[in-house]
């Protein structure tokens, strides 16, 4: 950003005009950037979440890699997997009792 020393009314008016021109240029740039964002929002979001091919490392996206490294996520997944294994074991046990006629638990 340029700062000019103001010595008289003419230099003040010239500086005001320069600043107005800079403001219009910045506004145009912001309008173009906003239009680009609006046109490409979903693509950019998907690329951020699921990582485009050029951002993948070893076949893993950084989103999922960091997601599964989170301790709370791992605890939740382990709890769910444990519950599923318990229910499957219980169901298999009940099926075996019905199939073989055993009534012991």
MOPAC internal coordinates of N, CA, C and O (Angstrom, degrees):
PM7 1SCF
backbone

  N    0.0000 0     0.00 0     0.00 0    0    0    0
  C    1.4413 1     0.00 0     0.00 0    1    0    0
  C    1.5249 1   106.88 1     0.00 0    2    1    0
  O    1.2310 1   121.20 1   -53.68 1    3    2    1
  N    1.3117 1   115.31 1   126.32 1    3    2    1
  C    1.4600 1   120.54 1   179.50 1    5    3    2
  C    1.5162 1   109.81 1   -88.17 1    6    5    3
  O    1.2310 1   121.63 1   -42.87 1    7    6    5
  N    1.3067 1   114.49 1   137.13 1    7    6    5
  C    1.4587 1   119.59 1   172.83 1    9    7    6
  C    1.5147 1   106.94 1  -118.52 1   10    9    7
  O    1.2310 1   121.24 1   -50.13 1   11   10    9
  N    1.2851 1   115.23 1   129.87 1   11   10    9
  C    1.4542 1   119.93 1   178.19 1   13   11   10
  C    1.5102 1   108.64 1  -114.29 1   14   13   11
  O    1.2310 1   122.10 1   -35.61 1   15   14   13
  N    1.3037 1   113.58 1   144.39 1   15   14   13
  C    1.4552 1   117.91 1   176.70 1   17   15   14
  C    1.5211 1   108.49 1   -77.59 1   18   17   15
  O    1.2310 1   121.38 1   -43.87 1   19   18   17
  N    1.2883 1   114.96 1   136.13 1   19   18   17
  C    1.4591 1   122.13 1  -179.42 1   21   19   18
  C    1.5344 1   107.69 1   -97.76 1   22   21   19
  O    1.2310 1   121.63 1   -58.25 1   23   22   21
  N    1.3571 1   114.48 1   121.75 1   23   22   21
  C    1.4646 1   119.42 1  -178.59 1   25   23   22
  C    1.5233 1   113.05 1  -110.18 1   26   25   23
  O    1.2310 1   121.49 1   155.72 1   27   26   25
  N    1.3364 1   114.75 1   -24.28 1   27   26   25
  C    1.4587 1   117.92 1  -179.26 1   29   27   26
  C    1.5234 1   109.53 1  -154.28 1   30   29   27
  O    1.2310 1   120.54 1     1.15 1   31   30   29
  N    1.3095 1   116.56 1  -178.85 1   31   30   29
  C    1.4640 1   121.83 1  -177.06 1   33   31   30
  C    1.5228 1   111.64 1   -64.64 1   34   33   31
  O    1.2310 1   119.91 1   143.12 1   35   34   33
  N    1.3354 1   117.77 1   -36.88 1   35   34   33
  C    1.4753 1   120.59 1   179.48 1   37   35   34
  C    1.5254 1   111.36 1   -64.84 1   38   37   35
  O    1.2310 1   120.76 1   136.70 1   39   38   37
  N    1.3332 1   116.15 1   -43.30 1   39   38   37
  C    1.4675 1   118.26 1   179.10 1   41   39   38
  C    1.5379 1   110.70 1   -68.08 1   42   41   39
  O    1.2310 1   120.21 1   148.34 1   43   42   41
  N    1.3262 1   117.20 1   -31.66 1   43   42   41
  C    1.4597 1   121.15 1   175.76 1   45   43   42
  C    1.5240 1   110.47 1   -64.35 1   46   45   43
  O    1.2310 1   120.15 1   133.14 1   47   46   45
  N    1.3254 1   117.32 1   -46.86 1   47   46   45
  C    1.4675 1   121.11 1   179.13 1   49   47   46
  C    1.5229 1   111.48 1   -64.56 1   50   49   47
  O    1.2310 1   119.94 1   142.24 1   51   50   49
  N    1.3400 1   117.72 1   -37.76 1   51   50   49
  C    1.4606 1   121.12 1   177.93 1   53   51   50
  C    1.5291 1   110.06 1   -64.87 1   54   53   51
  O    1.2310 1   120.61 1   138.36 1   55   54   53
  N    1.3128 1   116.43 1   -41.64 1   55   54   53
  C    1.4623 1   120.52 1   178.55 1   57   55   54
  C    1.5214 1   111.31 1   -66.16 1   58   57   55
  O    1.2310 1   119.85 1   140.14 1   59   58   57
  N    1.3154 1   117.90 1   -39.86 1   59   58   57
  C    1.4715 1   121.75 1   176.71 1   61   59   58
  C    1.5161 1   109.88 1   -61.51 1   62   61   59
  O    1.2310 1   119.86 1   135.83 1   63   62   61
  N    1.3245 1   117.87 1   -44.17 1   63   62   61
  C    1.4717 1   121.54 1   178.46 1   65   63   62
  C    1.5317 1   111.01 1   -63.01 1   66   65   63
  O    1.2310 1   120.53 1   137.94 1   67   66   65
  N    1.3270 1   116.59 1   -42.06 1   67   66   65
  C    1.4620 1   120.63 1   178.74 1   69   67   66
  C    1.5256 1   110.60 1   -62.81 1   70   69   67
  O    1.2310 1   120.35 1   136.03 1   71   70   69
  N    1.3179 1   116.93 1   -43.97 1   71   70   69
  C    1.4661 1   120.87 1   179.43 1   73   71   70
  C    1.5241 1   111.97 1   -65.96 1   74   73   71
  O    1.2310 1   120.45 1   142.16 1   75   74   73
  N    1.3374 1   116.74 1   -37.84 1   75   74   73
  C    1.4700 1   119.95 1   176.34 1   77   75   74
  C    1.5191 1   110.45 1   -63.86 1   78   77   75
  O    1.2310 1   120.55 1   139.56 1   79   78   77
  N    1.3338 1   116.55 1   -40.44 1   79   78   77
  C    1.4673 1   120.81 1   178.27 1   81   79   78
  C    1.5357 1   110.15 1   -64.40 1   82   81   79
  O    1.2310 1   120.58 1   135.33 1   83   82   81
  N    1.3213 1   116.50 1   -44.67 1   83   82   81
  C    1.4670 1   119.73 1   176.74 1   85   83   82
  C    1.5229 1   111.04 1   -60.27 1   86   85   83
  O    1.2310 1   120.34 1   138.82 1   87   86   85
  N    1.3282 1   116.96 1   -41.18 1   87   86   85
  C    1.4636 1   121.20 1   179.72 1   89   87   86
  C    1.5309 1   110.58 1   -62.90 1   90   89   87
  O    1.2310 1   119.93 1   139.08 1   91   90   89
  N    1.3397 1   117.75 1   -40.92 1   91   90   89
  C    1.4711 1   120.89 1   178.06 1   93   91   90
  C    1.5281 1   110.66 1   -64.44 1   94   93   91
  O    1.2310 1   120.64 1   138.56 1   95   94   93
  N    1.3393 1   116.38 1   -41.44 1   95   94   93
  C    1.4692 1   119.94 1   178.99 1   97   95   94
  C    1.5258 1   111.00 1   -63.87 1   98   97   95
  O    1.2310 1   120.38 1   137.50 1   99   98   97
  N    1.2980 1   116.88 1   -42.50 1   99   98   97
  C    1.4657 1   120.78 1   178.35 1  101   99   98
  C    1.5231 1   110.32 1   -65.55 1  102  101   99
  O    1.2310 1   120.34 1   138.95 1  103  102  101
  N    1.3207 1   116.96 1   -41.05 1  103  102  101
  C    1.4625 1   120.92 1   178.16 1  105  103  102
  C    1.5147 1   110.96 1   -62.74 1  106  105  103
  O    1.2310 1   120.14 1   138.34 1  107  106  105
  N    1.3447 1   117.33 1   -41.66 1  107  106  105
  C    1.4681 1   120.59 1   177.39 1  109  107  106
  C    1.5253 1   111.10 1   -62.37 1  110  109  107
  O    1.2310 1   120.77 1   137.24 1  111  110  109
  N    1.3187 1   116.13 1   -42.76 1  111  110  109
  C    1.4622 1   120.46 1   178.80 1  113  111  110
  C    1.5240 1   110.73 1   -62.48 1  114  113  111
  O    1.2310 1   120.54 1   136.00 1  115  114  113
  N    1.3250 1   116.58 1   -44.00 1  115  114  113
  C    1.4669 1   120.17 1   178.30 1  117  115  114
  C    1.5210 1   111.57 1   -63.52 1  118  117  115
  O    1.2310 1   120.05 1   140.05 1  119  118  117
  N    1.3253 1   117.50 1   -39.95 1  119  118  117
  C    1.4720 1   120.85 1   177.40 1  121  119  118
  C    1.5271 1   110.81 1   -61.95 1  122  121  119
  O    1.2310 1   120.27 1   136.25 1  123  122  121
  N    1.3399 1   117.08 1   -43.75 1  123  122  121
  C    1.4645 1   120.76 1   179.03 1  125  123  122
  C    1.5228 1   110.38 1   -63.94 1  126  125  123
  O    1.2310 1   120.56 1   137.43 1  127  126  125
  N    1.3299 1   116.53 1   -42.57 1  127  126  125
  C    1.4679 1   119.83 1   179.77 1  129  127  126
  C    1.5234 1   111.64 1   -65.44 1  130  129  127
  O    1.2310 1   120.28 1   140.55 1  131  130  129
  N    1.3276 1   117.08 1   -39.45 1  131  130  129
  C    1.4610 1   120.87 1   177.98 1  133  131  130
  C    1.5243 1   110.61 1   -65.29 1  134  133  131
  O    1.2310 1   120.41 1   137.13 1  135  134  133
  N    1.3272 1   116.82 1   -42.87 1  135  134  133
  C    1.4644 1   120.21 1   177.11 1  137  135  134
  C    1.5274 1   110.71 1   -60.08 1  138  137  135
  O    1.2310 1   120.78 1   136.10 1  139  138  137
  N    1.3318 1   116.12 1   -43.90 1  139  138  137
  C    1.4658 1   120.26 1   179.26 1  141  139  138
  C    1.5320 1   110.13 1   -61.86 1  142  141  139
  O    1.2310 1   120.57 1   135.36 1  143  142  141
  N    1.3210 1   116.51 1   -44.64 1  143  142  141
  C    1.4650 1   120.51 1   179.43 1  145  143  142
  C    1.5199 1   111.06 1   -61.39 1  146  145  143
  O    1.2310 1   120.37 1   135.98 1  147  146  145
  N    1.3285 1   116.89 1   -44.02 1  147  146  145
  C    1.4648 1   120.39 1  -179.64 1  149  147  146
  C    1.5264 1   110.98 1   -65.10 1  150  149  147
  O    1.2310 1   120.15 1   141.86 1  151  150  149
  N    1.3305 1   117.31 1   -38.14 1  151  150  149
  C    1.4627 1   120.62 1  -178.85 1  153  151  150
  C    1.5276 1   112.61 1   -73.65 1  154  153  151
  O    1.2310 1   119.98 1   151.84 1  155  154  153
  N    1.3208 1   117.65 1   -28.16 1  155  154  153
  C    1.4609 1   121.25 1  -171.78 1  157  155  154
  C    1.5242 1   113.68 1  -120.05 1  158  157  155
  O    1.2310 1   119.86 1  -163.18 1  159  158  157
  N    1.3225 1   117.88 1    16.82 1  159  158  157
  C    1.4618 1   121.37 1  -174.50 1  161  159  158
  C    1.5256 1   112.35 1   -57.89 1  162  161  159
  O    1.2310 1   120.29 1   128.38 1  163  162  161
  N    1.3313 1   117.06 1   -51.62 1  163  162  161
  C    1.4645 1   119.76 1  -174.92 1  165  163  162
  C    1.5180 1   111.43 1   -66.90 1  166  165  163
  O    1.2310 1   120.21 1   140.41 1  167  166  165
  N    1.3222 1   117.20 1   -39.59 1  167  166  165
  C    1.4565 1   120.22 1   178.23 1  169  167  166
  C    1.5194 1   110.73 1   -63.05 1  170  169  167
  O    1.2310 1   120.77 1   135.63 1  171  170  169
  N    1.3206 1   116.14 1   -44.37 1  171  170  169
  C    1.4626 1   120.26 1   179.78 1  173  171  170
  C    1.5314 1   110.50 1   -65.26 1  174  173  171
  O    1.2310 1   120.13 1   140.67 1  175  174  173
  N    1.3189 1   117.36 1   -39.33 1  175  174  173
  C    1.4579 1   120.88 1   178.92 1  177  175  174
  C    1.5267 1   110.67 1   -63.95 1  178  177  175
  O    1.2310 1   120.68 1   132.87 1  179  178  177
  N    1.3137 1   116.30 1   -47.13 1  179  178  177
  C    1.4646 1   119.76 1   179.68 1  181  179  178
  C    1.5220 1   111.26 1   -63.13 1  182  181  179
  O    1.2310 1   120.27 1   139.12 1  183  182  181
  N    1.3207 1   117.10 1   -40.88 1  183  182  181
  C    1.4625 1   120.24 1   177.85 1  185  183  182
  C    1.5196 1   110.86 1   -64.42 1  186  185  183
  O    1.2310 1   120.16 1   144.11 1  187  186  185
  N    1.3154 1   117.30 1   -35.89 1  187  186  185
  C    1.4598 1   120.40 1   179.35 1  189  187  186
  C    1.5226 1   111.12 1   -69.63 1  190  189  187
  O    1.2310 1   120.30 1   138.46 1  191  190  189
  N    1.3116 1   117.04 1   -41.54 1  191  190  189
  C    1.4594 1   120.22 1  -177.83 1  193  191  190
  C    1.5194 1   112.64 1   -76.59 1  194  193  191
  O    1.2310 1   120.31 1   136.98 1  195  194  193
  N    1.3196 1   117.01 1   -43.02 1  195  194  193
  C    1.4565 1   120.31 1  -171.91 1  197  195  194
  C    1.5156 1   113.36 1  -108.68 1  198  197  195
  O    1.2310 1   119.58 1  -177.03 1  199  198  197
  N    1.2992 1   118.40 1     2.97 1  199  198  197
  C    1.4606 1   125.29 1   176.36 1  201  199  198
  C    1.5236 1   112.69 1    54.39 1  202  201  199
  O    1.2310 1   121.06 1   -59.59 1  203  202  201
  N    1.2726 1   115.57 1   120.41 1  203  202  201
  C    1.4562 1   122.99 1   175.85 1  205  203  202
  C    1.5258 1   108.14 1   -64.52 1  206  205  203
  O    1.2310 1   120.04 1   -19.36 1  207  206  205
  N    1.3264 1   117.54 1   160.64 1  207  206  205
  C    1.4580 1   121.95 1  -175.71 1  209  207  206
  C    1.5193 1   113.12 1   -53.61 1  210  209  207
  O    1.2310 1   119.77 1   142.15 1  211  210  209
  N    1.3307 1   118.05 1   -37.85 1  211  210  209
  C    1.4545 1   119.63 1  -176.96 1  213  211  210
  C    1.5198 1   112.18 1   -73.24 1  214  213  211
  O    1.2310 1   119.43 1   168.80 1  215  214  213
  N    1.3212 1   118.69 1   -11.20 1  215  214  213
  C    1.4562 1   121.80 1   178.08 1  217  215  214
  C    1.5283 1   112.19 1  -101.01 1  218  217  215
  O    1.2310 1   119.93 1   175.74 1  219  218  217
  N    1.3282 1   117.73 1    -4.26 1  219  218  217
  C    1.4590 1   120.27 1  -177.42 1  221  219  218
  C    1.5178 1   109.61 1   -79.53 1  222  221  219
  O    1.2310 1   121.52 1   -34.33 1  223  222  221
  N    1.3100 1   114.70 1   145.67 1  223  222  221
  C    1.4501 1   121.22 1   174.87 1  225  223  222
  C    1.5153 1   107.58 1  -126.57 1  226  225  223
  O    1.2310 1   120.72 1   -54.92 1  227  226  225
  N    1.3243 1   116.23 1   125.08 1  227  226  225
  C    1.4616 1   122.01 1   178.43 1  229  227  226
  C    1.5274 1   112.52 1    55.32 1  230  229  227
  O    1.2310 1   120.35 1  -147.85 1  231  230  229
  N    1.3246 1   116.95 1    32.15 1  231  230  229
  C    1.4535 1   121.06 1   176.63 1  233  231  230
  C    1.5095 1   114.80 1    76.38 1  234  233  231
  O    1.2310 1   119.71 1  -171.88 1  235  234  233
  N    1.3195 1   118.17 1     8.12 1  235  234  233
  C    1.4603 1   120.12 1  -179.10 1  237  235  234
  C    1.5223 1   108.64 1  -115.68 1  238  237  235
  O    1.2310 1   120.59 1   -41.50 1  239  238  237
  N    1.2995 1   116.48 1   138.50 1  239  238  237
  C    1.4602 1   118.68 1   174.94 1  241  239  238
  C    1.5152 1   108.62 1   -84.84 1  242  241  239
  O    1.2310 1   120.46 1   -32.61 1  243  242  241
  N    1.2883 1   116.73 1   147.39 1  243  242  241
  C    1.4607 1   120.17 1  -177.03 1  245  243  242
  C    1.5320 1   111.38 1   -66.28 1  246  245  243
  O    1.2310 1   120.33 1   149.79 1  247  246  245
  N    1.3396 1   116.98 1   -30.21 1  247  246  245
  C    1.4606 1   119.33 1   177.82 1  249  247  246
  C    1.5239 1   110.42 1   -61.72 1  250  249  247
  O    1.2310 1   120.62 1   127.23 1  251  250  249
  N    1.3360 1   116.42 1   -52.77 1  251  250  249
  C    1.4595 1   119.70 1  -176.67 1  253  251  250
  C    1.5168 1   110.65 1   -69.19 1  254  253  251
  O    1.2310 1   120.75 1   145.51 1  255  254  253
  N    1.3231 1   116.18 1   -34.49 1  255  254  253
  C    1.4655 1   119.86 1   179.18 1  257  255  254
  C    1.5281 1   109.98 1   -61.65 1  258  257  255
  O    1.2310 1   120.28 1   131.39 1  259  258  257
  N    1.3176 1   117.06 1   -48.61 1  259  258  257
  C    1.4618 1   120.14 1   179.68 1  261  259  258
  C    1.5259 1   110.97 1   -70.75 1  262  261  259
  O    1.2310 1   120.19 1   147.11 1  263  262  261
  N    1.3379 1   117.24 1   -32.89 1  263  262  261
  C    1.4625 1   121.60 1   178.99 1  265  263  262
  C    1.5245 1   110.70 1   -60.60 1  266  265  263
  O    1.2310 1   120.48 1   132.92 1  267  266  265
  N    1.3321 1   116.69 1   -47.08 1  267  266  265
  C    1.4564 1   120.28 1  -176.56 1  269  267  266
  C    1.5274 1   112.65 1   -79.89 1  270  269  267
  O    1.2310 1   119.62 1   168.76 1  271  270  269
  N    1.3136 1   118.33 1   -11.24 1  271  270  269
  C    1.4554 1   120.66 1   175.75 1  273  271  270
  C    1.5239 1   111.87 1   -83.60 1  274  273  271
  O    1.2310 1   119.98 1   167.63 1  275  274  273
  N    1.3109 1   117.64 1   -12.37 1  275  274  273
  C    1.4570 1   121.79 1  -177.82 1  277  275  274
  C    1.5224 1   108.81 1   -69.88 1  278  277  275
  O    1.2310 1   120.55 1   -49.55 1  279  278  277
  N    1.3209 1   116.56 1   130.45 1  279  278  277
  C    1.4631 1   122.03 1  -174.30 1  281  279  278
  C    1.5310 1   112.58 1   -61.10 1  282  281  279
  O    1.2310 1   120.00 1   137.25 1  283  282  281
  N    1.3317 1   117.61 1   -42.75 1  283  282  281
  C    1.4662 1   121.01 1  -179.11 1  285  283  282
  C    1.5270 1   110.75 1   -64.55 1  286  285  283
  O    1.2310 1   120.46 1   141.19 1  287  286  285
  N    1.3279 1   116.73 1   -38.81 1  287  286  285
  C    1.4690 1   120.38 1   178.25 1  289  287  286
  C    1.5222 1   109.28 1   -63.89 1  290  289  287
  O    1.2310 1   120.17 1   134.57 1  291  290  289
  N    1.3185 1   117.27 1   -45.43 1  291  290  289
  C    1.4664 1   120.34 1   179.51 1  293  291  290
  C    1.5220 1   111.62 1   -62.46 1  294  293  291
  O    1.2310 1   120.07 1   138.39 1  295  294  293
  N    1.3178 1   117.47 1   -41.61 1  295  294  293
  C    1.4626 1   120.95 1   178.04 1  297  295  294
  C    1.5261 1   110.41 1   -61.66 1  298  297  295
  O    1.2310 1   120.68 1   135.36 1  299  298  297
  N    1.3273 1   116.31 1   -44.64 1  299  298  297
  C    1.4638 1   120.78 1   179.66 1  301  299  298
  C    1.5223 1   111.06 1   -63.34 1  302  301  299
  O    1.2310 1   120.45 1   135.05 1  303  302  301
  N    1.3266 1   116.74 1   -44.95 1  303  302  301
  C    1.4707 1   120.62 1   179.78 1  305  303  302
  C    1.5274 1   110.11 1   -62.50 1  306  305  303
  O    1.2310 1   120.45 1   137.06 1  307  306  305
  N    1.3211 1   116.75 1   -42.94 1  307  306  305
  C    1.4702 1   119.93 1   178.89 1  309  307  306
  C    1.5280 1   111.58 1   -63.65 1  310  309  307
  O    1.2310 1   120.40 1   140.65 1  311  310  309
  N    1.3278 1   116.84 1   -39.35 1  311  310  309
  C    1.4685 1   120.67 1   177.98 1  313  311  310
  C    1.5252 1   110.39 1   -64.40 1  314  313  311
  O    1.2310 1   120.67 1   133.60 1  315  314  313
  N    1.3200 1   116.33 1   -46.40 1  315  314  313
  C    1.4761 1   120.26 1   179.18 1  317  315  314
  C    1.5227 1   110.37 1   -61.88 1  318  317  315
  O    1.2310 1   120.76 1   134.00 1  319  318  317
  N    1.3456 1   116.15 1   -46.00 1  319  318  317
  C    1.4735 1   119.58 1   180.00 1  321  319  318
  C    1.5284 1   110.66 1   -61.79 1  322  321  319
  O    1.2310 1   120.41 1   139.90 1  323  322  321
  N    1.3290 1   116.82 1   -40.10 1  323  322  321
  C    1.4617 1   120.10 1   177.23 1  325  323  322
  C    1.5106 1   112.31 1   -62.69 1  326  325  323
  O    1.2310 1   120.72 1   136.52 1  327  326  325
  N    1.3376 1   116.24 1   -43.48 1  327  326  325
  C    1.4691 1   120.00 1   178.26 1  329  327  326
  C    1.5198 1   111.57 1   -63.58 1  330  329  327
  O    1.2310 1   120.57 1   138.73 1  331  330  329
  N    1.3236 1   116.51 1   -41.27 1  331  330  329
  C    1.4703 1   120.04 1   178.74 1  333  331  330
  C    1.5229 1   109.96 1   -64.16 1  334  333  331
  O    1.2310 1   120.55 1   136.67 1  335  334  333
  N    1.3256 1   116.56 1   -43.33 1  335  334  333
  C    1.4739 1   120.10 1   179.31 1  337  335  334
  C    1.5298 1   110.53 1   -63.20 1  338  337  335
  O    1.2310 1   120.35 1   138.95 1  339  338  337
  N    1.3317 1   116.94 1   -41.05 1  339  338  337
  C    1.4709 1   120.33 1   178.21 1  341  339  338
  C    1.5232 1   111.03 1   -61.96 1  342  341  339
  O    1.2310 1   120.65 1   133.87 1  343  342  341
  N    1.3418 1   116.36 1   -46.13 1  343  342  341
  C    1.4744 1   120.09 1  -179.47 1  345  343  342
  C    1.5213 1   110.74 1   -65.40 1  346  345  343
  O    1.2310 1   120.32 1   140.40 1  347  346  345
  N    1.3302 1   117.00 1   -39.60 1  347  346  345
  C    1.4651 1   120.27 1   179.46 1  349  347  346
  C    1.5269 1   110.14 1   -65.67 1  350  349  347
  O    1.2310 1   120.70 1   138.21 1  351  350  349
  N    1.3228 1   116.26 1   -41.79 1  351  350  349
  C    1.4668 1   120.56 1   178.73 1  353  351  350
  C    1.5272 1   110.88 1   -63.95 1  354  353  351
  O    1.2310 1   121.13 1   136.88 1  355  354  353
  N    1.3196 1   115.45 1   -43.12 1  355  354  353
  C    1.4705 1   120.29 1   178.44 1  357  355  354
  C    1.5226 1   110.51 1   -63.20 1  358  357  355
  O    1.2310 1   120.32 1   136.32 1  359  358  357
  N    1.3279 1   117.00 1   -43.68 1  359  358  357
  C    1.4639 1   120.88 1   178.91 1  361  359  358
  C    1.5187 1   111.96 1   -64.21 1  362  361  359
  O    1.2310 1   120.52 1   138.90 1  363  362  361
  N    1.3270 1   116.61 1   -41.10 1  363  362  361
  C    1.4648 1   120.77 1   178.60 1  365  363  362
  C    1.5236 1   110.48 1   -66.19 1  366  365  363
  O    1.2310 1   120.69 1   139.56 1  367  366  365
  N    1.2995 1   116.28 1   -40.44 1  367  366  365
  C    1.4714 1   121.22 1   177.54 1  369  367  366
  C    1.5320 1   110.28 1   -61.54 1  370  369  367
  O    1.2310 1   120.41 1   133.39 1  371  370  369
  N    1.3298 1   116.82 1   -46.61 1  371  370  369
  C    1.4739 1   120.57 1   178.29 1  373  371  370
  C    1.5261 1   111.37 1   -62.84 1  374  373  371
  O    1.2310 1   120.25 1   139.01 1  375  374  373
  N    1.3292 1   117.14 1   -40.99 1  375  374  373
  C    1.4706 1   120.62 1   179.25 1  377  375  374
  C    1.5155 1   110.43 1   -63.31 1  378  377  375
  O    1.2310 1   121.10 1   136.44 1  379  378  377
  N    1.3491 1   115.50 1   -43.56 1  379  378  377
  C    1.4666 1   118.95 1   179.91 1  381  379  378
  C    1.5363 1   110.70 1   -63.33 1  382  381  379
  O    1.2310 1   120.64 1   139.69 1  383  382  381
  N    1.3436 1   116.39 1   -40.31 1  383  382  381
  C    1.4738 1   119.14 1   177.52 1  385  383  382
  C    1.5130 1   111.12 1   -62.23 1  386  385  383
  O    1.2310 1   120.15 1   138.00 1  387  386  385
  N    1.3334 1   117.31 1   -42.00 1  387  386  385
  C    1.4655 1   120.52 1   179.72 1  389  387  386
  C    1.5172 1   110.79 1   -69.60 1  390  389  387
  O    1.2310 1   119.87 1   139.48 1  391  390  389
  N    1.3147 1   117.85 1   -40.52 1  391  390  389
  C    1.4446 1   122.05 1  -175.92 1  393  391  390
  C    1.5262 1   111.78 1   -70.61 1  394  393  391
  O    1.2310 1   120.66 1   137.16 1  395  394  393
  N    1.3252 1   116.34 1   -42.84 1  395  394  393
  C    1.4601 1   120.90 1  -177.53 1  397  395  394
  C    1.5196 1   113.34 1   -93.54 1  398  397  395
  O    1.2310 1   120.35 1   174.12 1  399  398  397
  N    1.3131 1   116.94 1    -5.88 1  399  398  397
  C    1.4491 1   120.81 1   177.51 1  401  399  398
  C    1.5143 1   113.90 1    77.96 1  402  401  399
  O    1.2310 1   119.70 1  -167.72 1  403  402  401
  N    1.3112 1   118.17 1    12.28 1  403  402  401
  C    1.4639 1   120.01 1   178.66 1  405  403  402
  C    1.5177 1   109.01 1   -83.50 1  406  405  403
  O    1.2310 1   121.01 1   -43.86 1  407  406  405
  N    1.3096 1   115.68 1   136.14 1  407  406  405
  C    1.4530 1   119.78 1   179.75 1  409  407  406
  C    1.5223 1   111.53 1  -109.29 1  410  409  407
  O    1.2310 1   120.26 1  -170.46 1  411  410  409
  N    1.3522 1   117.11 1     9.54 1  411  410  409
  C    1.4557 1   119.30 1   179.76 1  413  411  410
  C    1.5259 1   109.72 1   -84.75 1  414  413  411
  O    1.2310 1   120.39 1   -28.09 1  415  414  413
  N    1.3229 1   116.85 1   151.91 1  415  414  413
  C    1.4684 1   122.08 1  -177.85 1  417  415  414
  C    1.4647 1   110.18 1  -118.79 1  418  417  415
  O    1.2310 1   120.10 1   180.00 1  419  418  417

